[in-house]
Amino acid sequence: MAKSQQWQWIPTKLSFEQFEQFVLPHLSVGSRGPSPKLSFYAIFNYILRLLYLGCPWQELPIEKDAEGRPEIHYTRIYDRFRRWEKDGCFDAVFTGSVAELHDADLLDTTVIHGDGTTTAAKKGGDNIGFSGHKKVKGDKVVAFCDRHCNVIAPFVSAPGNHNESPMLREALPVVMRIAKLVGFDLQGSTVSLDGVYDCRRNRKAIFNRGMVPNINANPRGRKTTKRGRKPLFDAAIFKERFNTIERVFAWEDKFRHLLLRFDRISRLHYAFKTLAYTMINLRHFCQA
């Protein structure tokens, strides 16, 4: 496999050693009840298989045992997925992936790119709204990545009819919390965003956290140039977003379960999305 292809290879299954290193320390085991029929390693890979295939839970391909019967019922995998989601395990696994990248010196946070993406919800559910721009009913998230296409902070979600601009002010504290938790410094970093986030409150929120906003000016239908001093803007840095955050969202589409939202409970859909971003971060350690 060529080097350029290896860099873009996103894992959809983990080996036992990779599972023990990156995932198992963050999973809740439980202290009561019978032990699971299958190992956590096998159950986690079944969850990854469903995330990649995009099939319903009842259609999840289950391996056969020695007697020719399914080695586990899909409801057992679903129950374990719900328990891990409730315990915050997927968020912990994601934070662990960011920490691994930081320890391996694979993060470049001199510039962080942010953007939003909308997912259509065909079956309805909570936390959804009609997006007039996309002409779909669903929800949207705002995420941040570094210059190497690594997702550095959990996304912030909202119904599809919400404006993305206020979501930035909710996402920035999450970014700072992850930076403090993992141990990388964002002081002096450039935050690159498109014109949707161009407003005084967003620029001030970035400045107050010691970072520099690089936001493409939004003319808002003006026929003449706005008077006054123009805000700082580097077009070369802004151009990087098409090879960073947009590429991350394209990699996310590899996981077919996220192309459309069929989970009526938004927390479950967001757990799958967090897991997809974790796999994107782990591509450096899980080459084929």
C-alpha positions in Angstrom: 0.0 0.0 0.0 1.4 3.4 -1.0 2.3 5.9 1.7 -0.4 8.3 0.7 -3.0 5.6 0.8 -1.9 4.4 4.2 -2.3 7.9 5.6 -5.9 7.9 4.6 -6.8 4.4 5.6 -9.5 4.5 8.3 -9.8 1.3 10.4 -13.2 -0.4 10.7 -11.9 -3.2 12.9 -9.4 -3.4 15.7 -7.0 -6.2 16.5 -6.9 -7.6 20.0 -3.7 -5.7 20.8 -5.1 -2.5 19.5 -8.4 -3.0 21.4 -6.5 -3.6 24.7 -4.3 -0.5 24.2 -6.8 2.1 23.0 -10.3 0.9 24.0 -10.4 -1.5 26.9 -9.0 0.9 29.6 -12.0 3.2 29.0 -14.8 0.6 29.0 -17.0 0.0 32.0 -16.9 -3.7 33.0 -19.7 -4.0 35.6 -19.6 -5.8 38.9 -22.9 -7.7 38.9 -24.7 -10.2 36.8 -23.4 -13.0 34.6 -20.3 -12.5 32.6 -20.8 -11.8 28.9 -21.0 -14.7 26.5 -18.5 -13.1 24.2 -15.4 -11.0 25.1 -15.6 -7.2 25.1 -13.2 -7.3 22.1 -15.7 -9.2 20.0 -18.6 -7.1 21.1 -16.8 -3.9 20.3 -15.9 -5.1 16.9 -19.5 -6.0 16.2 -20.4 -2.4 17.1 -17.8 -1.2 14.6 -19.2 -3.6 12.0 -22.6 -2.2 12.3 -21.2 1.4 12.2 -19.4 0.5 9.0 -22.2 -1.5 7.2 -25.1 0.8 8.2 -27.5 -2.2 8.6 -30.2 -2.4 11.3 -29.3 -4.2 14.5 -31.4 -7.2 13.7 -29.5 -7.6 10.3 -26.1 -7.4 11.9 -24.0 -10.3 10.5 -23.2 -12.6 13.5 -20.6 -15.3 13.3 -21.6 -19.0 13.8 -20.4 -21.2 16.6 -19.3 -24.8 16.4 -22.9 -25.9 16.3 -23.9 -23.6 13.4 -25.9 -21.2 15.6 -25.2 -17.4 16.0 -22.6 -17.0 18.7 -24.5 -14.2 20.3 -27.9 -12.5 19.8 -27.8 -9.0 18.5 -29.8 -7.7 21.5 -26.9 -8.6 23.8 -24.6 -6.4 21.7 -27.2 -3.6 21.6 -27.6 -3.8 25.4 -23.8 -3.5 25.9 -23.7 -0.6 23.5 -26.4 1.2 25.5 -24.6 0.6 28.7 -21.3 1.9 27.4 -23.0 5.0 26.0 -24.7 5.7 29.3 -21.4 5.3 31.2 -19.7 7.8 28.8 -17.2 5.2 27.6 -17.2 6.3 24.0 -16.4 9.9 25.0 -13.5 8.5 27.1 -12.2 6.4 24.2 -12.3 9.4 22.0 -10.4 11.5 24.6 -7.9 8.7 24.9 -7.3 8.7 21.1 -6.5 12.5 21.3 -4.1 11.8 24.2 -2.4 9.0 22.1 -1.9 11.5 19.2 -0.5 14.1 21.6 1.9 11.6 23.2 3.1 10.4 19.8 3.7 14.1 18.6 1.1 13.7 15.8 -0.9 16.8 16.6 -0.4 20.1 14.9 -2.6 22.6 16.7 -0.9 25.8 15.4 -4.1 26.0 13.3 -7.4 24.3 14.2 -10.2 24.2 11.6 -13.9 24.1 12.5 -17.0 23.6 10.6 -20.5 22.1 10.8 -22.3 19.2 9.1 -25.9 18.3 8.8 -27.3 14.7 8.9 -30.8 14.0 7.6 -33.1 12.1 10.1 -35.5 10.0 8.0 -37.3 8.3 11.0 -37.7 11.4 13.2 -36.6 11.5 16.8 -35.3 14.1 19.3 -33.0 17.0 18.7 -34.0 17.5 15.0 -35.3 20.4 13.0 -35.7 21.5 9.4 -32.6 23.0 7.8 -33.7 25.5 5.2 -30.2 25.6 3.7 -29.9 21.8 3.2 -33.6 21.3 2.6 -33.6 18.3 5.0 -35.0 17.6 8.5 -32.2 16.5 10.8 -29.5 17.6 13.2 -26.1 19.3 12.8 -22.8 19.2 14.6 -19.8 21.5 14.8 -16.4 19.8 15.1 -12.7 20.9 15.2 -9.6 19.2 13.8 -5.9 20.1 13.6 -3.8 20.5 10.4 -3.3 16.7 10.2 -7.0 15.9 10.0 -7.2 14.7 13.6 -10.4 15.5 15.4 -9.3 17.2 18.6 -12.5 17.8 20.5 -16.0 16.3 20.8 -18.6 17.9 18.6 -21.4 20.2 19.7 -24.9 19.2 18.4 -28.1 21.1 17.7 -31.3 20.6 15.7 -31.0 21.3 12.0 -32.9 24.6 12.2 -30.4 26.2 14.5 -27.8 28.6 13.2 -24.2 27.3 13.5 -22.8 30.6 14.6 -23.9 30.4 18.3 -22.8 26.8 18.4 -19.2 27.9 18.1 -19.4 29.6 21.5 -20.6 26.4 23.0 -17.9 24.4 21.2 -14.9 26.5 22.3 -15.1 25.6 26.0 -15.2 21.9 25.0 -12.1 22.4 22.9 -10.3 24.1 25.8 -11.4 21.4 28.2 -9.9 18.7 26.0 -6.7 20.7 25.6 -6.3 21.0 29.3 -7.2 17.4 29.9 -4.8 16.0 27.3 -2.0 18.6 27.9 -1.6 20.5 24.6 -1.5 24.3 24.5 -3.8 26.3 22.3 -2.4 29.7 23.2 -1.6 31.6 20.0 -3.3 29.0 17.8 -5.3 30.2 14.8 -9.0 29.2 14.6 -10.0 29.0 10.9 -13.7 29.2 10.1 -15.9 30.1 7.2 -18.2 33.1 6.9 -21.1 31.4 8.8 -19.3 32.2 12.0 -18.3 35.8 11.1 -19.6 37.9 14.0 -18.2 40.1 16.7 -19.2 37.7 19.6 -17.4 34.8 18.0 -14.3 36.7 17.3 -14.3 38.0 20.9 -14.8 34.5 22.3 -11.8 33.2 20.4 -9.6 36.2 21.4 -10.6 35.8 25.1 -9.2 32.3 25.0 -5.8 33.4 23.7 -6.4 32.3 20.1 -6.5 34.2 16.8 -9.6 34.0 14.7 -9.2 33.5 10.9 -12.8 33.9 9.7 -13.7 34.6 6.1 -15.7 37.9 6.1 -19.4 37.4 5.4 -20.8 40.3 3.2 -24.4 39.5 4.3 -25.8 40.9 1.1 -23.9 44.2 1.2 -23.3 45.9 -2.1 -20.5 48.1 -0.8 -17.5 47.3 1.4 -18.1 47.6 5.2 -16.5 50.7 6.6 -13.8 50.5 9.3 -10.7 48.4 9.9 -10.8 45.0 8.2 -10.4 42.0 10.5 -7.2 39.9 10.2 -7.6 37.1 7.6 -5.1 34.8 6.0 -6.5 33.3 2.8 -3.8 30.6 2.7 -4.8 29.2 6.1 -8.4 29.3 5.2 -7.7 27.3 2.0 -6.4 24.5 4.1 -9.9 23.7 5.4 -10.8 21.8 2.2 -7.9 19.4 2.9 -8.6 19.2 6.7 -12.1 19.5 8.1 -13.9 18.8 4.9 -11.8 15.7 4.5 -12.7 14.6 8.0 -16.4 14.9 7.1 -15.7 12.9 3.9 -14.0 10.2 5.9 -17.0 10.1 8.3 -19.2 9.2 5.3 -17.2 5.9 5.1 -19.3 4.7 8.0 -22.6 4.1 6.4 -24.6 4.2 9.6 -23.9 8.0 9.8 -25.0 8.8 6.2 -28.6 9.0 7.4 -29.7 9.1 11.0 -32.1 6.3 11.8 -31.6 6.3 15.6 -34.5 8.1 17.1 -32.6 8.7 20.3 -30.0 11.3 19.5 -27.5 10.1 22.2 -27.1 6.8 20.4 -26.5 8.5 17.1 -23.9 10.8 18.6 -22.2 7.8 20.3 -21.7 6.3 16.8 -20.4 9.6 15.5 -18.0 9.9 18.4 -16.8 6.3 17.6 -16.3 7.2 13.9 -14.1 10.2 14.9 -12.1 8.0 17.2 -11.4 5.6 14.3 -10.3 8.6 12.2 -7.8 9.5 15.0 -6.6 5.9 15.4 -5.7 5.6 11.7 -2.1 6.5 12.6 -1.8 3.4 14.9 -4.0 0.9 13.1 -2.6 0.6 9.6 -3.5 -2.4 7.5 
